[in-house]
Amino acid sequence: MNEIKYRPIGVIHSPFKKPEGTPIQPTGAKGINGKVEVFPEYAEGLKDLDGFSHIILIYHFNLSKNYGLIVKPYMDSETHGVFAMRAPTRPNPIGISIVHLISIEGNILHIQDVDIINGTPLLDIKPYVPKFDICEVEKIGWLEKNVHKLLTSKDDGRFAK
């Protein structure tokens, strides 16, 4: 299969300058403000986005270093397969976050609940629609015994080395 290439459509701005101390999911970043700067040539694509309270940001983990297929996640002392977690070191270092869209000024999106490092390249934006995006689930794997750690877990830099 051929290589796939993407170009950033913008950049994400946040108070987090390095991985260490960054919340590991938007739920752990409640109330943290940030901005999304959409490059001017893509700004027209923001039309009608202001009608949504939440958006999905798809971005490139640009600080992610070498990946492994078996990794120790933030909220567990055991190792797991990389596809059974949301670690930033992956074969294709793509991240997703659902954030609260506060307002749009031209090509700048003001967001809240941001768990993304400042300067992260933005690949795409999609509206969050509960009827599309919420599923009833029966199980959440190894996270069942660890999900309670989410609000206190922060990035410790292990994936940026």
GIPE-V319538 format. One line per field, one symbol per residue. burial: 1 if it has 16 or more other C-alpha atoms within 10 Angstrom, else 0. A space follows every 50 residues. Layout:
burial = ???
//
This chain:
burial = 00000000111111010110011111111101111111000000000011 00011111111111001000111110000001001011110011111111 11110011111111111111111110110000000000000000000001 00111001110
//
